[in-house]
Amino acid sequence: MFDWLRQEKFVLPSEEVQEKFVREIEEKLKTAKGSEKTKLTYMLANQLMFLNQIKGKKKPKKPIKMNSKGKWVWVEDA
Protein backbone atom coordinates (compact mmCIF):
# COMPACT_ATOMS: atom_id res chain seq x y z
CA MET A 1 0.00 0.00 0.00
CA PHE A 2 2.74 2.46 0.89
CA ASP A 3 5.04 1.33 -1.88
CA TRP A 4 4.77 4.79 -3.45
CA LEU A 5 6.65 6.28 -0.48
CA ARG A 6 9.86 4.36 -1.06
CA GLN A 7 12.75 6.07 -2.80
CA GLU A 8 13.46 4.84 -6.29
CA LYS A 9 17.01 3.89 -7.19
CA PHE A 10 18.25 4.91 -10.61
CA VAL A 11 21.57 5.05 -12.39
CA LEU A 12 22.77 8.35 -13.83
CA PRO A 13 24.66 8.26 -17.14
CA SER A 14 28.33 9.12 -17.26
CA GLU A 15 29.38 12.76 -17.31
CA GLU A 16 30.62 12.50 -20.90
CA VAL A 17 27.31 11.10 -22.17
CA GLN A 18 25.35 13.78 -20.35
CA GLU A 19 27.58 16.58 -21.71
CA LYS A 20 27.03 15.17 -25.21
CA PHE A 21 23.23 15.39 -24.71
CA VAL A 22 23.59 19.00 -23.55
CA ARG A 23 25.73 19.95 -26.58
CA GLU A 24 23.25 18.29 -28.99
CA ILE A 25 20.31 20.15 -27.46
CA GLU A 26 22.20 23.46 -27.51
CA GLU A 27 22.95 22.99 -31.23
CA LYS A 28 19.30 22.21 -32.04
CA LEU A 29 18.20 25.18 -29.94
CA LYS A 30 20.14 27.62 -32.13
CA THR A 31 17.83 26.98 -35.11
CA ALA A 32 14.60 26.07 -33.32
CA LYS A 33 11.52 28.27 -33.46
CA GLY A 34 8.20 28.44 -31.61
CA SER A 35 7.05 25.48 -29.56
CA GLU A 36 10.09 23.43 -30.61
CA LYS A 37 12.33 26.07 -28.99
CA THR A 38 10.26 25.91 -25.79
CA LYS A 39 10.46 22.11 -25.74
CA LEU A 40 14.24 22.17 -26.25
CA THR A 41 14.67 24.82 -23.56
CA TYR A 42 12.93 22.58 -21.01
CA MET A 43 14.90 19.56 -22.21
CA LEU A 44 18.13 21.51 -21.79
CA ALA A 45 17.15 22.57 -18.26
CA ASN A 46 16.41 18.95 -17.32
CA GLN A 47 19.67 17.66 -18.79
CA LEU A 48 21.64 20.37 -16.98
CA MET A 49 20.01 19.32 -13.69
CA PHE A 50 21.09 15.73 -14.31
CA LEU A 51 24.60 16.91 -15.18
CA ASN A 52 24.71 18.90 -11.95
CA GLN A 53 23.72 15.78 -9.98
CA ILE A 54 26.43 13.75 -11.71
CA LYS A 55 29.09 16.35 -10.96
CA GLY A 56 27.77 16.67 -7.38
CA LYS A 57 28.32 12.96 -6.74
CA LYS A 58 32.02 13.39 -7.57
CA LYS A 59 32.53 16.07 -4.92
CA PRO A 60 33.68 14.98 -1.48
CA LYS A 61 30.96 14.65 1.10
CA LYS A 62 30.40 17.68 3.29
CA PRO A 63 29.48 17.68 6.95
CA ILE A 64 25.88 18.70 6.62
CA LYS A 65 24.25 17.42 9.80
CA MET A 66 24.86 18.04 13.46
CA ASN A 67 24.65 15.03 15.77
CA SER A 68 23.15 14.92 19.27
CA LYS A 69 26.47 16.05 20.79
CA GLY A 70 26.56 19.21 18.67
CA LYS A 71 29.31 18.02 16.32
CA TRP A 72 29.20 17.96 12.55
CA VAL A 73 28.98 14.43 11.14
CA TRP A 74 29.46 13.09 7.64
CA VAL A 75 26.18 12.14 6.01
CA GLU A 76 26.33 9.23 3.58
CA ASP A 77 24.31 9.17 0.35
CA ALA A 78 21.46 6.70 0.64
C-alpha positions as CSV (number, residue, x, y, z in Angstrom):
1,M,0.0,0.0,0.0
2,F,2.7,2.5,0.9
3,D,5.0,1.3,-1.9
4,W,4.8,4.8,-3.5
5,L,6.6,6.3,-0.5
6,R,9.9,4.4,-1.1
7,Q,12.7,6.1,-2.8
8,E,13.5,4.8,-6.3
9,K,17.0,3.9,-7.2
10,F,18.3,4.9,-10.6
11,V,21.6,5.1,-12.4
12,L,22.8,8.4,-13.8
13,P,24.7,8.3,-17.1
14,S,28.3,9.1,-17.3
15,E,29.4,12.8,-17.3
16,E,30.6,12.5,-20.9
17,V,27.3,11.1,-22.2
18,Q,25.4,13.8,-20.3
19,E,27.6,16.6,-21.7
20,K,27.0,15.2,-25.2
21,F,23.2,15.4,-24.7
22,V,23.6,19.0,-23.6
23,R,25.7,19.9,-26.6
24,E,23.3,18.3,-29.0
25,I,20.3,20.1,-27.5
26,E,22.2,23.5,-27.5
27,E,22.9,23.0,-31.2
28,K,19.3,22.2,-32.0
29,L,18.2,25.2,-29.9
30,K,20.1,27.6,-32.1
31,T,17.8,27.0,-35.1
32,A,14.6,26.1,-33.3
33,K,11.5,28.3,-33.5
34,G,8.2,28.4,-31.6
35,S,7.1,25.5,-29.6
36,E,10.1,23.4,-30.6
37,K,12.3,26.1,-29.0
38,T,10.3,25.9,-25.8
39,K,10.5,22.1,-25.7
40,L,14.2,22.2,-26.3
41,T,14.7,24.8,-23.6
42,Y,12.9,22.6,-21.0
43,M,14.9,19.6,-22.2
44,L,18.1,21.5,-21.8
45,A,17.2,22.6,-18.3
46,N,16.4,18.9,-17.3
47,Q,19.7,17.7,-18.8
48,L,21.6,20.4,-17.0
49,M,20.0,19.3,-13.7
50,F,21.1,15.7,-14.3
51,L,24.6,16.9,-15.2
52,N,24.7,18.9,-11.9
53,Q,23.7,15.8,-10.0
54,I,26.4,13.7,-11.7
55,K,29.1,16.3,-11.0
56,G,27.8,16.7,-7.4
57,K,28.3,13.0,-6.7
58,K,32.0,13.4,-7.6
59,K,32.5,16.1,-4.9
60,P,33.7,15.0,-1.5
61,K,31.0,14.6,1.1
62,K,30.4,17.7,3.3
63,P,29.5,17.7,7.0
64,I,25.9,18.7,6.6
65,K,24.3,17.4,9.8
66,M,24.9,18.0,13.5
67,N,24.7,15.0,15.8
68,S,23.2,14.9,19.3
69,K,26.5,16.0,20.8
70,G,26.6,19.2,18.7
71,K,29.3,18.0,16.3
72,W,29.2,18.0,12.5
73,V,29.0,14.4,11.1
74,W,29.5,13.1,7.6
75,V,26.2,12.1,6.0
76,E,26.3,9.2,3.6
77,D,24.3,9.2,0.3
78,A,21.5,6.7,0.6
